[in-house]
Amino acid sequence: MTVHVDGIVAIVIFYMVILIVGLWAAWKSKNSPTLGTMDRSEAIMIGGRDIGLLVGGFTMTATWVGGGYINGTAEAVYVPGYGLAWAQAPFGYALSLVVGGLFFAKPMRSRGYVTMLDPFQQIYGKRMGGLLFIPALLGEMFWSAAVLSALGATLSVIVDINIQLSVVISAVIAIFYTLVGGLYSVAYTDVAQLFCIFVGLWISIPFAMLNPAVTDIAITANHEVHQAPWVGTIDPKDILIWLDNFLLLMLGGIPWQVYFQRVLSASSATYAQVLSFLAAFGCIVMAIPSVLIGAIGASTDWNQTSYGLPDPKSENKTDMILPIVLQHLCPSYISFFGLGAVSAAVMSSADSSILSASSMFARNIYHLAFRQEATDNEIVWVMRITIFLFGGAATAMALLANSIYGLWFLSSDLVYVIIFPQLISVLFVKGTNTYGSIAGYIIGFLLRLSGGEPYLHMDPFICYPGCYLDHSFGADPVYVQRFPFKTMSMLFSFLGNLGVSYLAKHLFESGILPQKLDFLDSVVSQHSKENMDKTLLVNHDNITLSELVRVIPKHSASVNTFTNKEAFEDTEPIPEFSKSEND
């Protein structure tokens, strides 16, 4: 195996730049004037709530523009029979940010939450918050592992270095600056990383496009030359599955801690909305070079290149089309710029997911569920330990597991099916309770599993209309659902939450069931120890005052974490009785 010294030097320089930026951001966070107004743990999680438009726009864009985004977009455009018509990620995630900005950013930011799980624990209690932490954690962890695995494969294609070594080094650097600086380091390195992605890919495109083996992409867009046109088509019988996947991207892209961590770090609720809209535009712009590289791959006579025959699609290497184009259609010194772009994209995804997972665990599981008396310094150390542990676990999965992408597909589906309807319920629906939340959780989980998962070779136990055997997943054919069962599962999860919530409320309040059976303290309990102090965060546009559970105020660190006067600048004043009860 030949090691390209120039490529190694380029990677070392790039990683040193990222590391320096991360350490500088950590130093900046320690000297931030807002640090004295909030706990250190919150400053690590949400960056002091002083992220400006420029840095905020970059880091919000980096929420989705990662290694999977740029590699996956190029692959979708390249694969014959799919093409641009099936490259749903750019438009799906852009619309996800628009919908998030319009409906979710302002209520989440204005109520002073610190993590995405805060409203769930506030309304449904700490146990339900723990259950909802599971799909959220799995999504973040499997996503980190998937992008690290993709980075190792990319580096091995271009530089011919050991895959395991490249994954470990990349993960260690991302974990280190995240460990030191928290969201500040993640946000500022996102600026450098997105710059590298944009410049690195655009530098490579003219060289690849002008390669003699490449036919004009304007011709191959609608005419078959080396393979089917790269614009692609949607077969009428696949329209429902196309819509199902698109809704999953658009709506399922909202309930992620990596997104809300940026929303909650904005200096105001209005800024949080603006950042979401800027990031939506950024997602589209950042997808353009990936689309062009996918089109170039589909327009190439690979027999005229150093790659030769069989071509990438015949060798089932469509997921590697971006690094293959960089290596075989560009000069080596140019391909290394593209390599920096891929590395940057991966690190911008991995560091965000690791920080998000550790933030939710330290605050919502360790602090609010188990140790409400924990000191701020203790929470900070729990975050640091979990950043290290979650980062190490993601790295281990990237090195050992063969079905990381399949696991991520399944976990991201669970985020859409379970967490999204629950988020709608706690933010916009009056009267839902823990009983309904548990019912919605179980219904969504079972219905999602009922459809199977092709990437994990998991057979369905319900064949919905249009189900068929697909032989393209390897030696063993798997069942693929054409029916939009994921969206159906999400809707049934939402309806189950509402139905059981209102049924439980009616049964307890009418006296049909005795109050002592309200074992979750979520309907008629007068002094709930399970639910959090609802008088601190609730806004009357979320839950009416008559629905509030009267609680005994707790004068501890857990109260301080919910007190944020600045967070209510964009909302109406807190009702007077709420203030008096906590004075």
Rosetta blueprint (number, residue, H / E / L):
1 M L
2 T L
3 V L
4 H L
5 V H
6 D H
7 G H
8 I H
9 V H
10 A H
11 I H
12 V H
13 I H
14 F H
15 Y H
16 M H
17 V H
18 I H
19 L H
20 I H
21 V H
22 G H
23 L H
24 W H
25 A H
26 A H
27 W H
28 K H
29 S H
30 K H
31 N L
32 S L
33 P H
34 T H
35 L H
36 G H
37 T H
38 M L
39 D L
40 R H
41 S H
42 E H
43 A H
44 I H
45 M H
46 I H
47 G H
48 G H
49 R H
50 D L
51 I E
52 G L
53 L H
54 L H
55 V H
56 G H
57 G H
58 F H
59 T H
60 M H
61 T H
62 A L
63 T L
64 W L
65 V L
66 G L
67 G H
68 G H
69 Y H
70 I H
71 N H
72 G H
73 T H
74 A H
75 E H
76 A H
77 V H
78 Y H
79 V L
80 P L
81 G L
82 Y L
83 G H
84 L H
85 A H
86 W H
87 A L
88 Q L
89 A H
90 P H
91 F H
92 G H
93 Y H
94 A H
95 L H
96 S H
97 L H
98 V H
99 V H
100 G H
101 G H
102 L H
103 F H
104 F H
105 A H
106 K H
107 P H
108 M H
109 R H
110 S H
111 R L
112 G L
113 Y L
114 V L
115 T L
116 M L
117 L L
118 D H
119 P H
120 F H
121 Q H
122 Q H
123 I H
124 Y H
125 G L
126 K H
127 R H
128 M H
129 G H
130 G H
131 L H
132 L H
133 F H
134 I H
135 P H
136 A H
137 L H
138 L H
139 G H
140 E H
141 M H
142 F H
143 W H
144 S H
145 A H
146 A H
147 V H
148 L H
149 S H
150 A H
151 L H
152 G H
153 A H
154 T H
155 L H
156 S H
157 V H
158 I H
159 V L
160 D L
161 I L
162 N L
163 I H
164 Q H
165 L H
166 S H
167 V H
168 V H
169 I H
170 S H
171 A H
172 V H
173 I H
174 A H
175 I H
176 F H
177 Y H
178 T H
179 L H
180 V H
181 G H
182 G H
183 L H
184 Y H
185 S H
186 V H
187 A H
188 Y H
189 T H
190 D H
191 V H
192 A H
193 Q H
194 L H
195 F H
196 C H
197 I H
198 F H
199 V H
200 G H
201 L H
202 W H
203 I H
204 S H
205 I H
206 P H
207 F H
208 A H
209 M H
210 L L
211 N L
212 P L
213 A L
214 V E
215 T L
216 D L
217 I H
218 A H
219 I H
220 T H
221 A L
222 N L
223 H L
224 E L
225 V L
226 H L
227 Q L
228 A L
229 P L
230 W L
231 V L
232 G L
233 T L
234 I L
235 D L
236 P H
237 K H
238 D H
239 I H
240 L H
241 I H
242 W H
243 L H
244 D H
245 N H
246 F H
247 L H
248 L H
249 L H
250 M H
251 L H
252 G H
253 G L
254 I L
255 P L
256 W L
257 Q H
258 V H
259 Y H
260 F H
261 Q H
262 R H
263 V H
264 L H
265 S H
266 A E
267 S L
268 S L
269 A H
270 T H
271 Y H
272 A H
273 Q H
274 V H
275 L H
276 S H
277 F H
278 L H
279 A H
280 A H
281 F H
282 G H
283 C H
284 I H
285 V H
286 M H
287 A H
288 I H
289 P H
290 S H
291 V H
292 L H
293 I H
294 G H
295 A H
296 I H
297 G H
298 A H
299 S L
300 T E
301 D L
302 W H
303 N H
304 Q H
305 T L
306 S L
307 Y L
308 G L
309 L L
310 P L
311 D L
312 P L
313 K L
314 S L
315 E L
316 N L
317 K L
318 T H
319 D H
320 M H
321 I H
322 L H
323 P H
324 I H
325 V H
326 L H
327 Q H
328 H H
329 L H
330 C L
331 P L
332 S H
333 Y H
334 I H
335 S H
336 F H
337 F H
338 G H
339 L H
340 G H
341 A H
342 V H
343 S H
344 A H
345 A H
346 V H
347 M H
348 S H
349 S H
350 A H
351 D H
352 S H
353 S H
354 I H
355 L H
356 S H
357 A H
358 S H
359 S H
360 M H
361 F H
362 A H
363 R H
364 N H
365 I H
366 Y H
367 H H
368 L H
369 A H
370 F H
371 R L
372 Q L
373 E L
374 A L
375 T L
376 D H
377 N H
378 E H
379 I H
380 V H
381 W H
382 V H
383 M H
384 R H
385 I H
386 T H
387 I H
388 F H
389 L H
390 F H
391 G H
392 G H
393 A H
394 A H
395 T H
396 A H
397 M H
398 A H
399 L H
400 L H
401 A L
402 N L
403 S L
404 I H
405 Y H
406 G H
407 L H
408 W H
409 F H
410 L H
411 S H
412 S H
413 D H
414 L H
415 V H
416 Y H
417 V H
418 I H
419 I H
420 F H
421 P H
422 Q H
423 L H
424 I H
425 S H
426 V H
427 L H
428 F H
429 V L
430 K L
431 G L
432 T L
433 N L
434 T H
435 Y H
436 G H
437 S H
438 I H
439 A H
440 G H
441 Y H
442 I H
443 I H
444 G H
445 F H
446 L H
447 L H
448 R H
449 L H
450 S H
451 G L
452 G L
453 E E
454 P H
455 Y H
456 L H
457 H L
458 M E
459 D L
460 P L
461 F L
462 I L
463 C L
464 Y L
465 P L
466 G L
467 C L
468 Y E
469 L E
470 D E
471 H L
472 S L
473 F L
474 G L
475 A L
476 D L
477 P L
478 V E
479 Y E
480 V E
481 Q L
482 R L
483 F L
484 P L
485 F H
486 K H
487 T H
488 M H
489 S H
490 M H
491 L H
492 F H
493 S H
494 F H
495 L H
496 G H
497 N H
498 L H
499 G H
500 V H
501 S H
502 Y H
503 L H
504 A H
505 K H
506 H H
507 L H
508 F H
509 E H
510 S L
511 G L
512 I L
513 L L
514 P L
515 Q H
516 K H
517 L H
518 D L
519 F L
520 L L
521 D L
522 S L
523 V L
524 V L
525 S L
526 Q L
527 H L
528 S L
529 K L
530 E L
531 N L
532 M L
533 D L
534 K H
535 T H
536 L H
537 L H
538 V L
539 N L
540 H L
541 D L
542 N L
543 I L
544 T L
545 L H
546 S H
547 E H
548 L L
549 V L
550 R L
551 V L
552 I L
553 P L
554 K L
555 H L
556 S L
557 A H
558 S H
559 V H
560 N H
561 T L
562 F L
563 T L
564 N L
565 K H
566 E H
567 A H
568 F H
569 E L
570 D L
571 T L
572 E L
573 P L
574 I L
575 P L
576 E H
577 F H
578 S H
579 K H
580 S H
581 E H
582 N L
583 D L
